[in-house]
Amino acid sequence: MGKFINPFTDYGFKKIFGQEVSKELLMEFLNDLLEGERVITDLTFLNNEQLPIYPGERIAIYDIFCTTDTGEKIIVEMQNRSQVYFKERALYYLSHAIVRQGVKGESWKFDIKAVYGVFFINFLLDENHKLRTDVILTDRETGKLFSDKLRQIFIALPLFNKTETECETDFERWIFVLNNMETLNRMPFKAQKAVFEKLEEIVDVHSLSEEDRVRYENSVNAYRDYLATIDYAAKKGSEEGFEEGFEKGIEKGFEKGIEKGIEKGIEKGIEKGIEKGIEKGIEKGIEKGIEKGIEKGRREEKFETARNLKSLGMTSEQIMQVTGLSLTEIESL
């Protein structure tokens, strides 16, 4: 176990940014993130589990949910694995925080405060190979800001490859530390920014109480088990998908080969046609078979992953985020 905690674990991320004692760290990071735009002087942590407004509505659970001194709502999350509808999920969370500001009665005139979503992602956002992606509401033609009430900031951590000496801004220094924290032997940048001294105190594993150390170790084990499960699921899915795809490919290829052979046989002879048809059919059949096999294998492994995570004590909502399965599918396991 390293000298400093792993920020990619659930415990580690919330230890750094999600508790009252480390509020200064979150404010410093957000101010560095929004440098030149505004300055946050205070934050208040809010309940990160937002119950549904209407029966049947999904519960919104945030890693960190807070409000600034001027009323803006900020959601901060760490996502280690891509999801099919990750961007939609992020938008749903921000929309939920906007709707929650509604006040009953005629006196309220839709005076909402801005909602920010800051998403650390340990994967690439589609084909967008940018470290930082800012999403705002603008006019499509002119690019002029239409409303400042909703903003999403995605930080793709795998795209940051600067060394310690190459970091030029405080934002880059933050990302370097988060990306490398578990392997660092000392906390860098303390001379450039005092907040890194505070960070060093909070993330030092040896400074944790016995109770917190147990929680952290459990969180690390769960994180490593999760990574191992994902690796196994990908490998197993590929192997089983290939086997099934190969069998189906030969079967379909033979059928297609005969069909093509008959057509070609009119011109070049049934014997030559079957030979060519089988060759082409097997090639296409294997290709399609492998594709379908891998797809089926991945879905089966999603269920296996869900079972493993459920046995580790993760909630259905957390498992939904990891696997992309529906609540009904998870609860049926």
Secondary structure, 3 states (H helix, E strand, C coil): CCCECCCCCHHHHHHHHCCHHHHHHHHHHHHHHCCCCCCCCCEEECCCEECCCCCCCCCEECCEEEEECCCCEEEEEEECCCCCCHHHHHHHHHHHHHHCCCCCCCCCCCCCCCEEEEEEECCCECCECCCEEEEEEECCCCCCEEEEEEEEEEEEHHHCCCCHHHCCCHHHHHHHHHHHHHHCCCCCCCCCCCHHHHHHHHHEHHHCCHHHHHHHHHHHHHHHHHHHHHHHHHHHHHHHHHHHHHHHHHHHHHHHHHHHHHHHHHHHCHHHHHHHHHHHHHHHHHHHHHHHHHHHHHHHHHHHHHHHHHHCCCCHHHHHHHHCCCHHHHHCC
